[in-house]
């Protein structure tokens, strides 16, 4: 699953098979830079954003 933040400055990518969430900063020239990564329990199958 991928989510673009409301400001369009970050892209969040969830890898359910890899049990991780990664955040990328989107530069003005549209390049991506990995800024954070979170690993969770592999038994987790979904997450909710607000």
Residue pairs with C-beta under 8 A, 6 or more apart in sequence:
1 13
1 14
1 16
2 11
2 12
2 13
2 14
3 11
3 12
3 14
3 49
4 10
4 11
4 12
5 11
5 12
8 26
9 25
9 26
10 23
10 24
10 25
10 26
10 35
11 23
11 24
11 26
11 32
12 21
12 22
12 23
12 24
12 49
13 21
13 22
13 23
13 24
14 20
14 21
14 47
15 21
15 22
16 44
16 45
16 46
19 39
19 40
19 41
19 42
19 44
20 37
20 38
20 39
20 40
21 37
21 38
21 40
21 47
22 34
22 36
22 37
22 38
23 34
23 35
23 36
23 37
24 32
24 33
24 34
24 35
25 32
25 33
25 35
26 32
27 33
